[in-house]
């Protein structure tokens, strides 16, 4: 990495400007990517800019430097924190040590001292990045991967080759703890199209798996191994509802992998099960969720239950692999993909070599499977709403070309219906969130976490869908909605500013004034005077 990103935080603008001018940032290997005047704004920039270093004052309005550092340490543990302040007190220094700060610097800031601090910090950051990217280290990670016996056990488990009476003995012999009581399979896919310099696909995948073990395995008691070209984790949950938190953790991991080692990672999350013998179904769901990156994008976690909650039957047990692949393409392939898959099914399912009786049986299976697929997904397609027997009788007599035209047409019709249902579901989902805001905007505790809890989805999925549909984040939408109401009340009512602040969800009038000025350019009181409102 040529330059590391620095975020400066101080409520005194002149202090930030002095620091920016005093230091030869480029010469030291750093660049200042942004600055903030309080902890709340800084936390937003941390999420957006993903800096390597945050240099912050301690005493600031709305959120001080200690609280900011605690939040950063919880959500972004890789970020280095530097404190600089004029308050030379032991309690502050002790707090900085507890937060694992890199340095505690007293104002006024000395350019030579600060340059020395960043020189040492550059060496430390280089060493950490080098360790993560060092080819020899990655080769060692690969050679020291999970023991062969454990990997074989996990593979056999996913492939459904173990009987219930065998499990306990294997767990005992291989010293594996599967206490659960609930489990979920995760598939971690590393893109082969985005490879950093001096790296190959195998080493990059190994690095991603190692980082997943370090950042996810301990919290979720996960078993990690490689399977069919991807890293796979079997996570253990105390409650079924923990799947939402697991999804958010995986989403943060995707962003971490991209920022630190340059890997584009998608994590697919399968359904929660209460028996490890059900893990094959969870794995199939996780693997299919990864395929949805074509719709929802990469570098994020995709929970299969959230994106297709009605898909309870994945036809995983269907012995006809060609038909299963056809259904998969219908769900998220293009029109061309669907047409090709329909032709491929008819061409490769041995129709030409069948006896008349075999052909009749196969047509019955095709009609039955299509009907079950439609029922499972709640889709109504013309031709399947009437007498199914009549449909079957008609298909049996069709010539191959006519049968191909019919199958391609019905598959494309199903695909169109699914897309419409998915879009309708997504818009309804966003509309519910907007409706809730319109009714509960005055509640101070209304937040991204609370709305996700009400809707029963993860923060990662909700944020992706909400921004895709509305063009803004949920917090931006909530803030704009509150401030628009406040602006109208300032002009149309005689209510005092602090009462207006409270009525739109801001308990702290000073913070209300701050966010109002950030949006409209002036304080509430000045806005009221300029627009003809009565003084409150």
N, C-alpha and C positions, 0 to 999 in steps of 0.2 A: 504493500500500500504506500503510494507516494506521499500523500498528505492525510492527516487525521483532522476530523471536523470538531470544532470547538463552539460551544454555545455559552455566551456570557450573560449573566443574570445580575442586575443591580437596579434599585429603584432610582438611582441618580444617573441620568443620561450622560452627564459630563465625565463621570468616572469611567463608564464604558468606553467613551470616545478616547479618553487618555490612554487606557490600556490598549486599545486597538492601534493607536499611533506609536506607543512606546516600544512595542515588541516587533521584531522582524519575524512575523509569523511564518512566512513562506520559507525563510532561511532555516527555521527550526523544524520544518516539516509539518506545519499545521495551517489551517485556514479557518477563519471565523465565519461560520455559516449563518449566524443569527444572534440576536440579543433580545432580552426581555426585561421588563421593568418590575415583574413580580412573579411569584412561584406558579400561579395558575396559568399565566401566559407561557411561562417556561415549559410547563408540563405538556402543553399543547404542541409546542415546537419540538420537544423531545420525541413525541409520537410521530410528528411529521418529518423531521430532519434526520432522526436516528444518529445523533452526534456520538463521537467517541469520548469526548470530554465535556463536562459541564462545570464551569467555574462560576460559583455563586456567592453573593453576599449572604449574610445570615439574617439580619433584621430587615424585613420588607413587608409591605401591606398585603392583606388577603391571604397569603401563604408564605411563611418565612422559609429561609434556606434549609433549616433542619428538616422541616416537614417535606419540602421539595425533594431533599436527598433521600429521605425515607421512602417516598413514593417511587423515585427512580430506582433505588436499590431493590424494591419489590418487583417492579415490572421490567427493568432493564439492567440486570446485574452486571453486564459487561461494561457499562459506561463508567468511566473514571470521574471522580468528583473532587474538585478543589474548592476549599473555602477561603474567602478573603473578606476581612471585616475589620472595623475599628474597635471592636469590643474584645479587649484582651482579658477575658475572664475564663477561669478554669472550667466552669460548667460547659461553656461552649466548646472548649478544646476537648473535654471528655466526651461530649456528644459526637464530635467529629470523628474521634477514634472509634467509638461504638458503631458508627455508620461506615467504617472502613474507608474514610476519606484519604486521598493520596497526600494531601498537604493542607496545612492550616496557615494562611498567610495574613499578616496584619497590614492594614492600611496605614499610611499611604504606601501604595505598591511601588517597590523599587524595581526598575527595569532589569538590572543585572540579576537580582535575586529571582525575579519571575522567569527570566530566560533560562537560568540554571534549573529551575523547577521543571520547565517544559523540555529541556534537554534530557533530563533524567527520565521524564515520563515517556518521551519518544523512544528511548532505549527499551523501556519496559513493554510498551505497546508493540514495538517491532518484534521483540522476543516472543510475546504471546501469539502474534499473528504467524510468525515463522514456525512456531511449534504446531499450529493448526494446519499449516500448508506444507510443511516439510515433507518431502516425498518419502524419506526414510522412515519418518514417524508414522506416516499413513500406511506404509507397507507393514510396519510392526503392528499397527492396529488390525490390519487385515489378517496377519498371521496369528494374532492373539484373539481372534474372534471366538465366539461362543464354542464351548467344547463340542466335539463331534456327536457325542451321545445325546446331549441335550438338544442340539440342532435337529438330529434325526427324530427325536421324540416330538418336537414341535411340528416338524413337517408331517409326520405320521398323523398327528392330531388334526391338522388342518385338512388332510386328505381323507379323514374318516376311516383310517385303517386300524384303529384301536378299539377294542371292546371295553365295556364298562368294568369288567372283572380284571382287566390288565392295568388299568390306569394307576391304582393305588400302589402297585408294586413298582411301576416305572418311576412314579414320583418319589418313592422312598429310595430306590437304587440310585437315581440321578440327582438326589438332594434338591428337588424342586418344590418350592412352596406355592401352592395354588389355593390360598385360603379364601379368596374372593370377598364376599359371597357372589358378586356379579362380575362379568367379564365382557370385554369388548376388544375386537381385533382392529388394529390400525395398519394400513398399508402406506408406507412412505415412499413416494415415487420421486426420483431425482431426474430432472430433464437432461437428456443427452445433447440437446441443442444449445445449451448455455454452459460452456466449459471455460473456466478461467485459464489464463496462460500457464504453461508449464504444468498442466494437469491433464489426466485422462479420465474417462468415464468411470473406470473401476475404482481408482483412487478417490475420486470425488464422492462416489456413492458410499465408499467405506468411511470417509470423513463425516458425511451426513449421518450415517448410522451411529458412529461414535458419539457425535454431538447429541443425537436423540437419546442415547443411553444416559448421557450425563445430565440432560435437562428434563427428561420425562420419566425415565425408568424408576428413579427412587420414589418420587411422589406417588406414582401410580403402580408401584410394585410390578413393573412391566417386564415381560420376558422378551428379549430382543434377538432376532436372528435374520438371516438372509433367505429369501424364498422367491424363486422365479424372477430374479433380477431386481427385486425391490427389498428394502428393509421392512420387516414386519414386527410389530409389537403387540403382545397380548397384555392389555391393561387390566388391572383389578380394581373394582369399584366397591365402596361400602354401601352405596345406595344407587338405585337405577337413575335417580335424578342427577347424579354426579356426571353424567355424560355431557351435560351442558358445559360444566367447568373444564372437563377434559377436552372438549372441542375448542374452547377458547385458548387453552394451553398449547394445543397443537397449532392453532393459528399464529400465536406469538412465535412458536418455534420456526414456522415457515419464514417469517420476516427476519428472525435472527439468522437463519442459515444463509439467506440472501445477503444480509449486511456483512456478515463475518467471513464466510468462505466463498461467497459468490455463487451459491447453488440455488437454482430455481426448484423449489420443493413443493409438492402437493401431498397432503395427508388425507387419505380416505378413511372414514370411520364407520365401522359396521355396527349392527344392532347390538344392544345389550342382551346378554343371556345369563341364565342362572346355573348353567351346567357346562363344564368344559367340553362335553361331547357335542354341544351345539355350536362350538366355535367354527366348524366348516361353513355354516350358514352366515355367521358374522363376518368371516373372511371374504366370502363371495360378495357380500354387500359392500365391504370396505374397498375391494378391488374395483367394483363397479362405480363406487363413488369417485374414485380417482379419474375414471373416464369422463366424468362430468366437468373436468377442468376445461373442456372445449366450450362449455356454456358459461361457467362461473369464473373462469380464469385460473391461472397458476399462482404459486406462492401463497396458498391459503389452505385451511382445513375445510373438508366437505363432509358433512354428516349425512349419510344416506337417508336417515329417518326424517331429517328436516327438509330435504329437497324433494323427496317423493314419499311422503308419509303414508300414502295409500297402497304403496307397492309391497304388500305383505307376501306375495308369492313371486319369487324371482325366476321360477321355472328352473331352479338350479338342479332339481332332481330329474328333470326331463331327460330321457335317454337320447333323444334326438338332438344332437349338438347343433346341427344346421338350423333347426327350428328355433333353438334357444338363441343362436347368434342373430337370426332374423328379428326376433323380438327386441334384442339389445339395440340393433341398428334403428328400429322403429322409434325407440325411446329417445335417442339423441343423435341420430345420424342425419345427413343431408338428404334431400330428395333423390339425388343421384345415388347415394349410398343405399337407400331403401330399395330403389329399382334394381340395383345390382344384386343386393342380398336376396331379393325375391327370385330373380333369375337363377342365382347360384343355388338356392334351395331346390328349385325344380330340376335344375340340370344335374345336381350331384346327389339327389336322394333316390337314385336307382329306379325312377318311374318307368323308364323305357324297358327295363328288364323284369318288371313285375307281371305276375299273372293278373287276370281280371279281378280275382278275389282279393289279392294283395293290394291292388290299386284302390279298390273300394274301401278296404280297411284304412289305407293311408289317407284317403280323402276324409274319412270319418274322423281320424285323429287330427287332421289339419283344421277342420271346421270346429271340432271340440276345443282344441288348443286356442284358436283365435277367439272363440266365444269366452273362454275362461280369462284370457288376457283382457278382453273388453270389460268384463264384469269386475275384474280385479282393479282396473284403473278407472272405473266409473264412467266409461266412454260409451256413447250410443252412436253406432254407425249404420246407415241405411243398408238393408240386406240381412242384418242380424237381429232386427227387431221383430220380424215376423215368424213364420214357420221355419225352424231350422232344418227340419226334414226336407222341405222343399228345396232349400238352398243346397243341401247335400246331394239330393237327387239330380239337381241341375249340374253340379260340378262333375259328377261321375261321368257324364256323357260328353263333357267338353274335350275338344282336341287340344294337344299340347300348347299351341300358340294362343288359343283363346283362354286356356287355363292360366298361362303366364300373364296375359293382359289383365285378367280378373284379379290375380293375386297381387300384382304390382299396384293396381288401382286401389284395392281395399287396404293395403299396407300404407299407401300414401295418405289415404283418407284418415286412417287411424292416427298417423303421425301428426296430421294437421289438427285433429281433435285434441291430441295430447298437448300440443304447443298452446292451443287456445286455453285449455284447462289450466295449464301451468301458469300462463300469463295472468289469467283471471285470479288464480289462487294467490300469486305474488302481489297483484294490485290490491286484492282484498286484505292481504296481510299488512301492507303499508297503510291502507285506509283505516284499519283498526288502530294502528299506532297513532295516526293523525287525529282520529276521533277521540282517542283517549287523552291526547294532549289538549284538545279543545275543551274537554270537560274537567281536566285536572291540572291545568297549567299553574294554578295558584298553590299547588303543593310543593313545598320547598324540597322534599326528598325525591321528587320526580327526576329520574336520571336514566342513562342508558341501561344500567344494571337492573333498575326496577322495571322498566318497560319490557326488557327481555324476560324477566321473571314472570311477568303477567302473561306474556305471549307464549312462554314455554319454549324459547329458542335460545341458542348461544349468541353472545355478543358479536362474534365473527360473522355468522350467517346473516343476522339482522342488519348489521352495518353495511354489508355488501349489497343486500337487496334494497335497503332503504336509499342508499346513495344512487344505485342504479336507476331506481324509479323516480326519485325526486331531484337528483342532481346535487344534493347537499347531505352532510352528515346529520344524524338525528339531533345531536347537541346543537348544531347550527340552526336547524329547523326550530327546535324548542326555544332557543335564545331569541331568534327573530320573531317568533310568534308572541313571546312575552313582551318584547320591546315594542312591537307594533301596537299592542294593547295599551302599554304604558304611555306611548306617545299620544294616542287618542285621548286617554284620560287626562293627560297634562293640559291638553287644549280644551277639552269639553267639560271638565269638572273642576271643582274647587278643592279637591282632595289634596292633602299635603303629600309631598314627594315620598316621604318614608311610608305613608299608608299605601300609596300606589305601588311602591316597591314590594311591600308585603303581599298585596293582593295579587300580584303576578308571579309570586314565588321566590322573591328575594328577601331573606330575613335581614341581611346586612345592607343598610341603605348606602353605605360607602361603596360597597362592591356594585350595587345597582347603578350608582352614579358612574362608576368606572366603565362598566360594560355599555351603558347608554351612550357615554361620550365616545367610546370606541366605535360605535355604530353610526351615530348621527353627527359626530364632530363637536358637539357642545354638551354641557352638563344639562340635566333635566330642568333646572331653574331658568337657565338662559334660553333653552328651547321654548319653555312656556312663555317667557316674555316676548321672544321674537315672533311667536305665532299667535299672539293675542289672548293667551290664557290668563286666568286669574292667578295671582300669587298664592301658593299653598303653604 
